[in-house]
Amino acid sequence: MQEDTASQYRIPTAPLSESEVFELRRKIHATKGWVSFMGVMLIVLGCLMGVAYPALGVALIVMGGWTGIPVIVVGIVIAIIAIWIGAILAKAARGGKLFTEQSSELGAFTYHEKLRKYFAFRGVLSIIGLCLLGVAAIVLIVSLFTTGLMWSF
C-alpha cells in the first residue's frame, strides 16, 4: 500500500523544481478566487443571520412566547460560526494571492493551513449534525410509539 501511494504521488524530499512550483502556483491561482468568494459570501450571510434571527426572536417574544429566546441564541451562534468560517477562507485566499504573486512560501503555507482548518471545522460540524439528526430520529420514533402512532395536528 505504501509503494502505491509513493508511486502515485511524488512526495518531495527536496525543494520543489521550478516546473513543480509553477504547477502549484497555477493550481492555487485557479482556486483562490472561489475561496475568496465563498469567504465573502459566508461573512455576508453571517451578518444577515446575525440580524434576522434576533429580529425573529424578538417578534416571537412580543407575540407572547418564550420561544424567541432560543431563536436569538441559536441565531447568534450560527452567525458567529459563519462569519468565523468566512474569515478563515478570506485569509486562505490572501495567502494564495501572496503565493501566486510573490512566490512566497509563507503564502502557500497559509493557504493550505487555513483550508485545512476550514475543512476540519466543517467536518466536525457535519459529525455534530449527523449526531443531532440521529437523536431527532430516535425521539421521533419513540414519540410515535408512545402515543400509539396517533398524532393529531
N, C-alpha and C positions, 0 to 999 in steps of 0.2 A: 504494500500500500504506500509506503513512504517513497519507493522508487517511482511509482506512478505520479505522485504529486510533484516530485522533484523534476521528472522529465516533462510533465505537462506545463509547469510554471517555473520559470527561471528565478530562483531565489538568489538575489545578489549577495555575494560575499565581498565584493569590491565596489568602489564607486561606480555609478551608472555611466554608461558610454554616452556620447553626445546624441546618438540616434535614440537611445532609451529615454533620455531627458526630454528630447523633442517630442517623442510619442506621449510621454506623461504630460507634458505641457499642453499638447493638443487635446488630450482626453479631459484634463481639468478645465481647459478653456471651453470645451463643449458642454460641460455640466454646470459651471459656476453661475451662469445666467439663470438657469432654472432653480438652483439652490437659493440664489438671491431673491428671485420672485416668490418662492414658497415662504422664505423667511419674512418678507414684507407682508405677504398675504396673512400669515399667521399672526403677526403683530397687529395688523388692522382688524382682523376678526376677533382677536383677543380684546382689543379696545371696545369694539362694538358689543361683545358679550358682557364686558365689564359694565356697560351702561344698560343694556337691555334686560339682563337677568335681575339686577336690583330694582329696575323700574317695574318689572312684572311682579317681583316680590312685594314691593310697596303697594301696588294695586291690589294684590291679594290680601294684604294686611288691612287696607282701607275697607275692602268689601267684608271684613269681619272674620277673616280666617287667620289662623296661626301658621298655615302652610307657606306663607310668604317668607318666613324666616329661613327655612331650609333652602328655598329657591335662591334667596340672596346669597347665602353662604356658599352653596354649591356653584352658583354662577360666578362668584368672585374667584373661587379656587380654579375653576375651569379657565377663566380669563387669564389668571396669573400664569397657569401652565402654558397656555397658548402663546402668550407674549414671551415667556422664557424660551420656549422651543423656537419661536421665530427669531429671537436674538441669537441663539446658537447657530441657526442656519445663516443668518446675516454675517456673523463672524467667520463662518466657514467660507462664505463667498468672498469676503475680504481677503482671507488667506489665499484662496485660489487666484484672485486677481493679483496679489503680491507675487505669487509664484510665476504666473504666466507673463507678467510684465517685467519683472526684475530677476527672474530665475533664483529667487530666494528660497533656500531650503526650509527656512522658518515658515514661509508661506505654505509650502506643501505639507509640512508637519501640522500646521494649524488647520488647514483644510481637512486633512484626514482625521485629526483628533476631534474636531468639532462634529464631523459627520459620524464618527464612532459614538460620540456621546449622544447625538440625536437618535441614532438607531437603537442604542442600548436603552435609552429612556422610553422610546416608542415601544420597544419590545416589552419592557416592564409594564407599561400601561396596557398593552394588549393582554398580557397574562392576567393582570388585575381585572380587566373587562371580562375575560373568559370565566374567571372565578365568580364574579358577580352574576354573570349570566347563568352559571350552573346553580348558584344559590337561589336565584329567582325561579328557575325551572323547578327546583325541588319544592320551594314554597308554594308555587302554583299547583303542583301535583298533590301535595299534602292538603292544601286548602280545598281542592276539588273533591278529594276523597272524604275529608272530614265533614263536608257539607252534603254528602250523599249525591254528588255530581249534579246538584241543583243550585245553580247560581241565578239570581234574579237581578236584572239590571233596571 
